[in-house]
Amino acid sequence: MSKRLFVSNRDESVRLFKNPVLEYFSHIHPATPVIVYIPVVFVLMYIGLQRISILNSFLLFISGIFMWTFFEYVFHRFVFHYSPKSDLGKKIHFLSHGVHHDYPRDRTRLVMPLLVSIPLAAAFYFIFSYVFGHGYYLQVFAGFVFGYVCYDFIHYATHHFRMNGRVGNFLKEYHLKHHYVNPDSSFGVSSPIWDYVFFTSASNKKNN
């Protein structure tokens, strides 16, 4: 199990870049993904509905959300929690995710900066258009983007909202186990499904 030498439980930031422009864009208001990407989802669905039926569009949209949950799990587990050996690799890892584990309550770094999310979104747009074809990719991509927005919102909420109710309380406790019990488990934030599939939930790790 990975052990961290420092964890701040205060809502505070640490400077990451000497360059003031890069430092500025490393911070982001948590509402930004909703404001930027939800209109994109509506536009994609509107255009897609001109091509295929409402039922098929809905099924493709749900498929896109499901694909996001898998991408979220894989990216979090194998990219964000990769253990680099070189000094450069360690620095990149800290900038991309290590800082979040050291400062988990920093509200300005709980969602992905636009300088990262926009290029990733553009790349997935072209990948989906190639894989799913002209008639279907818009709805799948819309679901994928919606899944991402839900992920960012849920991630922020687990660190800063009370989250009453059975589902909300479960998601909050589940993610905080990743931070404060075992960072090598519970990689799903918006959904724990893939942790159960691949036996990486906190309960599985504890039993092992």
N, C-alpha and C positions, 0 to 999 in steps of 0.2 A: 504494500500500500504506500502511495506517495505521502510524504510528510512535508508540511510547509513550515518554515521557520517564523513567518510573520503573517498574521491575519488581523486586519483592522475591522472592528465592528461598528465604526462610525461612518456617517455619510460624508466621506472626504475623498479627495483626489490626490494623485501624485503626478508630477510633471513627467511626461514621457519623451518629449522632443525639445531640443534647444531652439529649433526653428519655430517662431511664434505662429506661423500659418499652419504648419502641421499639427502643432499642439492645439490650436483652436479647433481644427476639424477632427481631432481625436475625441472631442466631446460632442454629445448630441442630446437634444431634448427628447425624452421618452415618447412624446406624442408624434415625433417626426415621421416614423414609418407609417403610421395611420394616415397622416395628412398627405404624404407623398404617394403611397402605394394603393390605398383603398380606391381612389378615383381611377387608377390604372386597372384595377380588377373590374370595376363597373364598365369601363370602356371596352376591355377585352371581351367580357361576357356579352355586351350589346352587339359588338361586331360578330362574335361567334354565333349568336342567335339568328343572324341573317343567313347563316349557312346550313345549320342543322336544327333538329327539333329541340324543344325545351327539355324533354326527358333525357335525350342523349347529352345535351349540354350539361344538365345537372349531374349525370353519371360521370362525365369527364371531369367536371369540377371537383367532385368528391375524390376521384382518382388522383387528381393533382394534389389535394390535401394529404392523401395517404402517402404519395411519393415524397412530400415534404417531410413527413414524420420520419421516414427512412433516411433521407438525406441528413436531417438534423441529428439523428442518432450516429450515423457513420462519421459525419464531419466532427461532431463533438468528441466522439471516442477516439478516432484515429488521427485527426489533425490537431484539434485543440489539446488533446492529452497525449500527444506524441512526446517522447522524452529525447530531445536532441543531445548529442555528445559535444558538438563544437560550441565555442563561445558565441559565434554568430547565430547558430541555431537556437541557443538558449535565449539570446536577446530577442530574436524574432518571436519565439514562443511566449516570452513574457509580454511583449507588445500586443500579441494577438489574443492571449487568454490568461496568461499567468497573472497579469495585473488584476484581472477580475477576481481571481481566487485570493489575492492579497488584500484587495479592497472590494469585497463583495457587495457593499452597500453604497458604492459610488454611483449615484443616480444618473450621472452624465456619461457613464460608460457601461450601462446595462443593456443598451440596444446597439445594433451594428451601425457604425458611421456610414453616411451616404457614400463616402469615397470608396468604401468597400462593397456595400450592398448594391449600388447601381451597376458597377462593372460585372458583378456576379449575376445580377438579374439579366443584363444584356446577354451574357454568355449562355445562360439557361434558355433565354428566349430563342436564340438561334439553334441551340441543341434540340429543343422541343419541336421547333418548326421542321427540322430535318427528320427527327424520329417519328413524329406523329402525323406529319403531312398537313397540307393546306386546310383541310376541312375540320381538323380536330385540335390542333395544337393550342389555339387561343384559349379554349376552355380549360385544358389541362394546365397550361401555364398560369391562368387566372387562379385556379385552385392552389397551385404551388405557391404563388405569391401571397394569397390569402393565408395559407398555412404559415408562411414566414411571419406575416404581421401578427397572427395569433401567438406564435412563438415569442416574438419580442414583447408583446403585451403581457403574456403569462410570466415570462422571465422577470420583467420589471415588477409585476404584482407579487411574485413570490418573495421578493426582497423588501418591498415597501408597503404592500397592502395587507390588511387583516385577513382577507379571503375567507369569509364565513361560508358555511355550507359544506356538505360532504365532499364534493368534487374539488372546490377551491382549497379547502383545508388539506385534502390529500395531496394535491399538486404542490402546495407550499411545503409541507413536511417532506415530500418525496425529493424535491430539489434541494432543500436545505440539508438533507442527509448527504447529498453529493458534496456539499461544501464543508460540513462539520463532522461527518461520520467517516465517509470513505470516498475520496475524490476519484477512485478507480471504479466507481459503480454509479448506477442511476444517471445515465447519460441523457435519457429522454427528459425534456423539459415540458413540452406541450403535450406529450403522451408517453407513458411508460411502456407501451406495447412491445417495442423492440428490445428493451431490457429484459422482459420476460421471455421473449423468443430466444435471445442469445445468453440468458442466464447471467445478466450483469446488474440486476436490481440489488439494492442494498441487502435485502433479505437473503438472496442467493449467495452473495459474497460472505455474509455472516455465517451462513450454514456451512460454507466451504472452508 
